Structures are given as C-alpha cells and as structure tokens.
Amino acid sequence: MTAKPSQAIMILIAGPYRSNTNDDPALIGKNVQEMESYALHVFRLGHIPILGEWLALPLVELAGSQTIGDEAFNEVFHPIAIRLLEKCDGVLRVGGPSTGADEMVRVGRSHGLRIFTALAEIPEAG
C-alpha cells in the first residue's frame, strides 16, 4: 500500500527577530530575510507559509509604535503571532537563539501543533 500524501497545512516560520541585533534595523532586516528564505520552500512543498512579522509589523506601525519594544510594539508583536498559532497546523523553528521563537514553539506544542526544525522534516503535500 502506498503512503497517503499529506494535506496542505499552514506553517508559522519562527526565528530570531531582535536577537543579537542590538535593535539595529539592518540586522533585524537580515533576520526577517532569513525567516522569509524558508517561505518559498514551504510553499513549494504544498503548504502555506506565514511569518508573524508579516501581520505584526503593519499593525505595530498602525498602533503608533515609535521604537522597537515600546508599549505599542509589545501590545501587538508577539500577541498576534500567538493568536496566529491558533489557526496554524505547524511551526518551523529556524535560525539561532531566540526567546520569542522559542515561545512560539512552546505555544505551538501546547496547541498540539507539529513542530519542525528543518525543511527536510516537512512532508510534501499532495
């Protein structure tokens, strides 16, 4: 009997955002690019990739944030990713040390989501 192809799932890509950047916008941008570099691979496996940053950053701006870590930033940035996890089926943890990304993995586990630590662990959807 052949294995049944997996269904497409929504996968949150979680990695460092501010970690080891001293809040330098260029280094933060590199961290976002690193996370985004996985998105097309996840898509090509037949799944729906998402980064919390894609939703959080426009809302952070709308909330009136003036600097990373201010009250408006903190109101939106991690909370929207946590809410997003309620709609996701999995988390792909990428990159180096990150308290926030580790929190997304913890929350994902608490919701019973699949946790991936490498692209090779994600089955192709058919």
N, C-alpha and C positions, 0 to 999 in steps of 0.2 A: 504494500500500500504506500502511495506517495504522501509526503507531508503536505498538509493543507497550508497554502500561503497565508501569511498573517494579514490582518486588516490594517489599513492606514490608521495611524494614531497621531495625536498631537504631542510633540515632544518639546518641553521647555529646555533651552540650552542655557546652562548656568555656569558661569565662570567669574573670574575676578573682574570687578569694575573699578573700584578705587584702590584695591590692594597694591601696595608697593609703588604707588604713583605720587604720593605727597600731594594729591589732588591736582597734579599737572594735567591740563586738558589734553595735551598731545599724548601722554602716556595712557590716559583714560581712553582716548580715541583708539589707541592700539589695542587695548583690552577689548573694546567693543568689536573692533575688526577681527580679533582672534575668535571671539564667540561667533560672529557672523560667518566666519570662514567655514564653519560646520553646517550652516543652514542649507546651502545648496546640496551638500552630500545627503543630508537627512531627507530633503525633498526628493532627490533622485532615487532614494530607497523606497519612495512611495508614501512618505509620511508628511506631516505638516509641522515644519519647524517654527518656533516662536522664541523670541527673546523678551524678557520682561522690560528691557530698556526700550524696545520699540513702542510700548504702550506708556511706560512711565515717563520718559523724558519730555514728550509734548505736554503731558499733564502737570509735570513739575513746573514747567515754564508757565502754564496757564494758572497754576496755584500761586504764582508770584515769587518763586524761589529766586534769590539773588546770588546764592552761593551754595555749593555742594555741602550738604549736611545741615543746612538751615531748617527751620521749622516746616516750611512748605515742602522742601525736598523730602524730609523724613516722613511727612504726612502721606506721601504718595509712593515713593520709590520702592521700598520693599513690600509695603502692603498690597500694591497692585499685583506684584509677582505672586504673592501668597494667594490672592484671590484667583489669579490666573491658574494656579495649580489645581483648583477645584474643577477646572474644565479640561486639564491635560490628562494624558494617559501615561506619560513618562517624563523623566528628567535625564538629560545628557550632561554630566558634570565634566567640564573641560578646564584646562589651564591649571595654574598653580594655586597656592594657598588663598583662600577667600572665605571669610566668616559668612558673608551674605550668600555665596554659592552653596556653602555647606548647610546653611539654614534652609535653602530651597530643597536640597536633598533630604534633610530631616523632615521637612513638611511633606514632601512628596512621599516619603516612606510612610508617614503617619496616615496618608490618604490611600495607601496601598498601591501607589504608582510603581511602574517599572523604573529601575534606576540603571542607567548605562554609564560606563566610564570610558568607553571607546566606541568609535563608529562601527567597528567590527562586531560589536555585541548586538547591534540593532538589526533585526531580521528585515529582509526585503518584503514589502507589502505586495500582494499580488491581486 
